[in-house]
Amino acid sequence: MKDKQETRIKRAHIALMKHPETALYSGVMLMGTTEVVDASFTAYTDGVNKKYSRTFLETVLSESKCRGLVLHENLHVALKQIPFGKSMFTENAKMANLAADFVVNDIIENIKGTVAGSQERIVELPDGAVYDPMFHNWSMREVYNYLKKNAKTKPKGGKGQKGQGGQGNEPPEGGTGDSEAQDGDTVEVNGKTYDISQQDEHDFEKLLEGLTHEEVKEINDSIDRALREGGMLAGRMGAKLPRSITDLLEPKIDWREALRDFVTSTV
């Protein structure tokens, strides 16, 4: 049984690297380590390395959804959401997780290609994945800011707090938020309720722990190189790059946001 799930992950990598719409992420998939482990989480990335729960994989019966899970974790790496989202994860980890997942799942949902010689989609979102078409082409920061202002967080099955003026429970600026905003099991967005108790794991502390500024920069540069190389391959296959990737490779930085993140991470 252990070999079966490891084989599925390897097979998913090969299929994704060969497909025009996902070849862009080939270099990112080869970065760090990829493991199938016995664990209670669904999947995990520290911004470079990826781990998949053997128990969870056994519940993912569709190969297209297995490939979707693999692409999901690698998109977190490709978009540099862990290091760039440090201030968001520090302020409200669950809301930052949700924002990151909305962004990567939007990319996956809009990949419509099929496996050669069949009608099977190359990637599908696993059951229970969070997705809202409203967030199409939004950045993680844009989604996070929206969720802070509009999402209503509450314990599963609980009533939660109403907030003021129809807004969600916005944490104090620079703080960690109240206990309910941090520890709630469900989030309501646009009338839809999402279970966030089973989100995949993102850990910026593991990535940045013990690393110098130069070492973190080298990781980011390595991701850029991997995406550019994958982009050339995808371009030769006739694929169109998503906005989130083109923006990443040709960044337009708001100096206020960059300064805020720099000061937050430094202090």
The 8 nearest C-alpha neighbors of each residue, nearest first, counted from 0:
[[1, 3, 2, 4, 5, 53, 57, 6],
 [0, 2, 3, 4, 5, 53, 35, 6],
 [1, 3, 5, 0, 4, 6, 7, 35],
 [4, 2, 0, 6, 1, 5, 7, 8],
 [3, 5, 7, 6, 2, 1, 8, 53],
 [6, 4, 2, 8, 7, 3, 35, 9],
 [5, 7, 9, 3, 4, 8, 2, 10],
 [8, 6, 4, 10, 5, 9, 11, 3],
 [7, 9, 11, 5, 10, 6, 12, 4],
 [10, 8, 6, 12, 11, 7, 5, 13],
 [9, 11, 7, 13, 8, 12, 6, 14],
 [10, 12, 8, 66, 14, 9, 13, 7],
 [13, 11, 9, 15, 10, 14, 16, 8],
 [12, 14, 10, 16, 11, 15, 17, 9],
 [13, 15, 11, 17, 12, 16, 10, 18],
 [16, 14, 12, 21, 18, 17, 13, 22],
 [17, 15, 22, 25, 13, 14, 18, 12],
 [16, 18, 14, 15, 22, 13, 19, 21],
 [17, 19, 15, 21, 22, 20, 16, 14],
 [20, 18, 236, 22, 233, 21, 238, 17],
 [19, 21, 18, 238, 22, 112, 110, 233],
 [20, 22, 23, 15, 18, 19, 24, 16],
 [23, 21, 16, 25, 24, 19, 233, 18],
 [22, 24, 229, 230, 21, 233, 25, 226],
 [23, 25, 27, 22, 26, 229, 21, 28],
 [26, 24, 16, 28, 22, 27, 23, 229],
 [27, 25, 225, 29, 28, 24, 229, 226],
 [26, 28, 30, 24, 29, 25, 225, 77],
 [29, 27, 25, 26, 30, 73, 24, 12],
 [30, 28, 26, 27, 31, 25, 32, 33],
 [31, 29, 27, 28, 47, 26, 32, 48],
 [32, 30, 48, 47, 29, 33, 49, 28],
 [31, 33, 48, 49, 34, 30, 47, 29],
 [34, 32, 49, 50, 48, 31, 35, 51],
 [35, 33, 50, 36, 51, 49, 32, 5],
 [34, 36, 51, 50, 53, 52, 5, 37],
 [35, 37, 52, 53, 38, 34, 51, 50],
 [36, 38, 53, 52, 54, 35, 39, 51],
 [39, 37, 52, 40, 36, 53, 54, 41],
 [38, 40, 41, 52, 37, 54, 55, 53],
 [41, 39, 38, 42, 52, 199, 200, 43],
 [42, 40, 52, 199, 55, 51, 39, 43],
 [43, 41, 51, 199, 50, 52, 40, 200],
 [44, 42, 200, 50, 49, 199, 201, 51],
 [43, 45, 49, 201, 46, 48, 200, 50],
 [44, 46, 202, 206, 47, 201, 48, 203],
 [45, 47, 76, 81, 44, 206, 48, 79],
 [48, 46, 31, 45, 76, 30, 44, 49],
 [47, 49, 31, 32, 44, 45, 33, 46],
 [50, 48, 44, 33, 43, 32, 34, 47],
 [51, 49, 34, 43, 42, 33, 35, 44],
 [52, 50, 42, 35, 36, 34, 53, 41],
 [51, 53, 55, 41, 36, 38, 54, 37],
 [52, 54, 56, 55, 37, 36, 35, 51],
 [55, 53, 57, 52, 56, 37, 58, 38],
 [54, 56, 52, 58, 57, 53, 41, 59],
 [57, 55, 59, 53, 58, 54, 52, 4],
 [56, 58, 55, 54, 59, 53, 60, 4],
 [59, 57, 56, 55, 60, 54, 61, 53],
 [60, 58, 56, 57, 61, 65, 64, 55],
 [59, 61, 58, 62, 57, 64, 65, 56],
 [62, 60, 64, 63, 59, 65, 125, 66],
 [61, 63, 65, 64, 66, 60, 11, 59],
 [62, 64, 122, 66, 123, 61, 65, 121],
 [65, 63, 67, 123, 125, 61, 66, 62],
 [66, 64, 62, 68, 67, 63, 59, 61],
 [65, 67, 11, 69, 63, 64, 68, 122],
 [68, 66, 122, 64, 123, 70, 65, 124],
 [67, 69, 71, 65, 66, 70, 64, 125],
 [70, 68, 66, 71, 67, 72, 73, 65],
 [69, 71, 73, 67, 68, 72, 74, 66],
 [70, 72, 68, 74, 69, 73, 67, 103],
 [73, 71, 75, 74, 69, 70, 44, 68],
 [72, 74, 76, 70, 75, 71, 77, 28],
 [73, 75, 77, 76, 71, 72, 78, 70],
 [74, 76, 72, 73, 78, 80, 77, 79],
 [77, 75, 46, 79, 73, 74, 78, 47],
 [78, 76, 74, 79, 75, 73, 27, 222],
 [77, 79, 80, 75, 76, 74, 244, 247],
 [80, 78, 76, 77, 81, 83, 82, 75],
 [79, 81, 84, 83, 78, 75, 82, 76],
 [80, 82, 203, 84, 46, 79, 83, 85],
 [83, 81, 85, 84, 80, 79, 203, 46],
 [84, 82, 80, 85, 81, 79, 86, 260],
 [83, 85, 87, 81, 80, 82, 86, 88],
 [86, 84, 88, 87, 82, 83, 89, 81],
 [85, 87, 89, 88, 84, 260, 90, 263],
 [86, 88, 90, 84, 89, 85, 95, 91],
 [89, 87, 92, 85, 95, 91, 90, 86],
 [90, 88, 86, 87, 91, 85, 92, 175],
 [89, 91, 175, 87, 88, 174, 86, 173],
 [92, 90, 88, 94, 175, 93, 89, 87],
 [93, 91, 88, 95, 94, 96, 89, 90],
 [94, 92, 96, 95, 91, 97, 181, 195],
 [93, 95, 97, 96, 91, 92, 98, 143],
 [94, 96, 98, 92, 88, 97, 93, 87],
 [97, 95, 93, 99, 94, 98, 92, 100],
 [96, 98, 94, 100, 95, 99, 101, 93],
 [97, 99, 95, 143, 101, 142, 100, 96],
 [100, 98, 96, 102, 97, 139, 101, 95],
 [99, 101, 97, 103, 102, 98, 104, 96],
 [100, 102, 98, 104, 130, 99, 103, 129],
 [103, 101, 105, 99, 100, 104, 139, 98],
 [102, 104, 106, 100, 105, 101, 74, 71],
 [105, 103, 107, 101, 106, 102, 100, 108],
 [104, 106, 108, 102, 103, 107, 135, 101],
 [105, 107, 103, 104, 109, 108, 110, 102],
 [108, 106, 104, 110, 109, 105, 103, 122],
 [107, 109, 105, 106, 110, 104, 123, 124],
 [108, 110, 106, 107, 111, 105, 104, 135],
 [111, 109, 107, 108, 112, 106, 20, 122],
 [110, 112, 109, 120, 113, 108, 121, 122],
 [113, 111, 121, 120, 110, 20, 114, 122],
 [114, 112, 120, 121, 119, 118, 115, 111],
 [113, 115, 121, 117, 119, 120, 116, 118],
 [116, 114, 117, 113, 118, 119, 18, 121],
 [115, 117, 114, 118, 113, 119, 120, 112],
 [118, 116, 119, 115, 114, 113, 120, 121],
 [117, 119, 113, 120, 114, 116, 115, 112],
 [120, 118, 113, 117, 114, 121, 63, 112],
 [121, 119, 113, 122, 112, 114, 63, 118],
 [120, 122, 113, 114, 63, 112, 119, 123],
 [123, 121, 67, 63, 120, 66, 64, 107],
 [124, 122, 64, 67, 63, 125, 108, 120],
 [123, 125, 67, 64, 128, 126, 108, 107],
 [126, 124, 64, 128, 127, 123, 68, 67],
 [127, 125, 128, 124, 59, 64, 129, 123],
 [126, 128, 125, 129, 194, 124, 193, 197],
 [127, 129, 126, 125, 124, 130, 104, 100],
 [130, 128, 101, 127, 193, 100, 131, 104],
 [131, 129, 101, 104, 128, 105, 132, 100],
 [130, 132, 133, 134, 101, 129, 105, 135],
 [133, 131, 134, 135, 130, 105, 108, 101],
 [132, 134, 131, 135, 137, 130, 136, 189],
 [135, 133, 137, 132, 131, 136, 142, 101],
 [134, 136, 132, 137, 133, 105, 102, 131],
 [137, 135, 134, 242, 243, 138, 102, 105],
 [138, 136, 134, 135, 141, 142, 102, 139],
 [137, 139, 141, 140, 142, 102, 136, 243],
 [138, 140, 142, 141, 99, 98, 143, 102],
 [141, 139, 143, 138, 142, 144, 98, 84],
 [142, 140, 138, 144, 139, 143, 137, 145],
 [143, 141, 145, 139, 98, 140, 144, 146],
 [142, 144, 140, 146, 98, 145, 141, 139],
 [145, 143, 147, 141, 146, 142, 140, 148],
 [144, 146, 142, 148, 143, 147, 149, 141],
 [147, 145, 150, 143, 149, 148, 144, 142],
 [148, 146, 144, 169, 145, 149, 143, 150],
 [147, 149, 145, 146, 167, 166, 169, 150],
 [148, 150, 166, 167, 146, 147, 145, 151],
 [149, 151, 146, 167, 188, 187, 147, 148],
 [150, 152, 167, 187, 186, 168, 149, 153],
 [153, 151, 186, 180, 183, 185, 150, 187],
 [152, 154, 159, 183, 185, 157, 184, 179],
 [155, 153, 183, 184, 157, 185, 156, 159],
 [156, 154, 184, 157, 185, 153, 183, 194],
 [155, 157, 154, 158, 153, 185, 184, 159],
 [158, 156, 154, 155, 159, 153, 185, 183],
 [157, 159, 153, 160, 156, 154, 161, 155],
 [160, 158, 153, 157, 154, 152, 161, 151],
 [161, 159, 162, 158, 153, 168, 151, 152],
 [160, 162, 163, 159, 165, 167, 151, 166],
 [163, 161, 167, 166, 160, 168, 165, 164],
 [164, 162, 165, 166, 161, 167, 168, 160],
 [163, 165, 166, 162, 161, 167, 149, 148],
 [164, 166, 163, 162, 167, 161, 149, 151],
 [165, 167, 149, 162, 164, 163, 148, 168],
 [168, 166, 151, 150, 149, 162, 148, 169],
 [167, 169, 162, 180, 170, 151, 166, 152],
 [168, 170, 147, 167, 148, 171, 176, 180],
 [171, 176, 169, 177, 168, 174, 172, 175],
 [170, 172, 174, 176, 173, 169, 175, 177],
 [173, 171, 174, 170, 90, 175, 176, 169],
 [172, 174, 171, 90, 175, 170, 263, 86],
 [175, 173, 171, 172, 90, 176, 170, 91],
 [174, 176, 90, 91, 170, 177, 89, 173],
 [175, 177, 170, 174, 171, 180, 181, 91],
 [178, 176, 180, 179, 170, 181, 175, 168],
 [179, 177, 181, 180, 182, 176, 183, 175],
 [178, 180, 182, 183, 181, 177, 153, 152],
 [179, 181, 177, 178, 152, 182, 183, 176],
 [180, 182, 178, 179, 183, 91, 93, 176],
 [181, 183, 179, 178, 180, 184, 154, 93],
 [184, 182, 154, 153, 179, 152, 185, 180],
 [183, 185, 154, 155, 196, 195, 194, 153],
 [186, 184, 194, 193, 195, 155, 153, 183],
 [187, 185, 152, 193, 192, 151, 150, 188],
 [186, 188, 192, 151, 191, 150, 190, 193],
 [189, 187, 150, 191, 190, 192, 186, 151],
 [190, 188, 191, 187, 150, 149, 192, 131],
 [189, 191, 188, 187, 192, 150, 151, 186],
 [192, 190, 188, 187, 189, 193, 186, 131],
 [191, 193, 187, 186, 185, 188, 190, 194],
 [194, 192, 186, 185, 195, 187, 191, 129],
 [193, 195, 185, 196, 184, 186, 192, 197],
 [196, 194, 198, 197, 184, 185, 193, 186],
 [195, 197, 184, 194, 198, 185, 183, 155],
 [198, 196, 195, 199, 194, 41, 40, 184],
 [199, 197, 195, 196, 200, 41, 96, 97],
 [198, 200, 42, 41, 43, 197, 40, 201],
 [199, 201, 43, 42, 44, 198, 202, 40],
 [202, 200, 44, 45, 43, 203, 199, 81],
 [201, 203, 45, 204, 205, 200, 44, 81],
 [202, 204, 81, 206, 205, 45, 82, 207],
 [203, 205, 207, 206, 202, 208, 45, 85],
 [206, 204, 208, 203, 207, 202, 45, 46],
 [205, 207, 203, 45, 204, 208, 46, 202],
 [206, 208, 204, 210, 205, 203, 209, 215],
 [207, 209, 205, 204, 210, 206, 203, 211],
 [210, 208, 207, 211, 206, 205, 204, 214],
 [211, 209, 207, 208, 214, 215, 212, 206],
 [210, 212, 214, 213, 215, 209, 207, 216],
 [211, 213, 215, 214, 216, 210, 217, 207],
 [214, 212, 216, 211, 215, 217, 210, 218],
 [213, 215, 217, 211, 216, 212, 210, 218],
 [216, 214, 218, 212, 217, 213, 211, 210],
 [215, 217, 213, 219, 214, 218, 220, 212],
 [216, 218, 220, 214, 215, 219, 221, 213],
 [219, 217, 221, 215, 216, 220, 222, 214],
 [218, 220, 216, 222, 221, 217, 223, 215],
 [219, 221, 217, 223, 222, 218, 216, 224],
 [222, 220, 218, 224, 219, 223, 217, 225],
 [221, 223, 225, 219, 220, 224, 226, 77],
 [224, 222, 220, 226, 221, 225, 227, 219],
 [225, 223, 221, 227, 226, 222, 228, 220],
 [224, 226, 26, 222, 228, 223, 227, 27],
 [227, 225, 229, 223, 228, 224, 230, 222],
 [226, 228, 230, 224, 229, 225, 223, 231],
 [229, 227, 225, 231, 230, 226, 224, 232],
 [230, 228, 23, 226, 232, 227, 231, 24],
 [231, 229, 227, 23, 233, 228, 232, 226],
 [230, 232, 234, 228, 229, 233, 227, 235],
 [231, 233, 229, 235, 230, 234, 236, 228],
 [232, 234, 230, 236, 23, 238, 235, 22],
 [235, 233, 237, 231, 236, 238, 232, 230],
 [234, 236, 232, 237, 233, 231, 238, 230],
 [237, 235, 233, 234, 19, 238, 232, 20],
 [238, 236, 234, 235, 233, 239, 19, 20],
 [237, 239, 233, 234, 20, 19, 236, 240],
 [240, 238, 241, 237, 234, 20, 233, 19],
 [239, 241, 238, 242, 244, 245, 230, 23],
 [242, 240, 243, 244, 245, 239, 106, 136],
 [241, 243, 245, 244, 246, 136, 240, 247],
 [242, 244, 246, 241, 245, 247, 136, 138],
 [245, 243, 247, 246, 242, 241, 248, 240],
 [244, 246, 242, 248, 247, 243, 249, 241],
 [247, 245, 249, 250, 243, 244, 248, 242],
 [246, 248, 244, 250, 245, 249, 243, 78],
 [247, 249, 245, 246, 250, 244, 223, 227],
 [248, 250, 246, 247, 245, 251, 244, 252],
 [251, 249, 247, 246, 252, 248, 245, 253],
 [252, 250, 249, 253, 246, 247, 254, 248],
 [251, 253, 254, 250, 257, 256, 255, 249],
 [252, 254, 256, 255, 257, 251, 258, 250],
 [253, 255, 257, 256, 252, 258, 259, 251],
 [256, 254, 258, 253, 257, 259, 252, 260],
 [257, 255, 259, 253, 258, 254, 260, 252],
 [258, 256, 254, 260, 259, 255, 261, 253],
 [257, 259, 261, 255, 256, 260, 254, 262],
 [258, 260, 256, 262, 261, 257, 263, 255],
 [261, 259, 263, 257, 258, 262, 86, 264],
 [262, 260, 258, 264, 259, 263, 265, 257],
 [261, 263, 265, 259, 260, 264, 266, 258],
 [264, 262, 260, 266, 261, 265, 259, 86],
 [263, 265, 261, 262, 266, 260, 86, 85],
 [266, 264, 262, 263, 261, 260, 259, 212],
 [265, 263, 264, 262, 261, 260, 259, 86]]
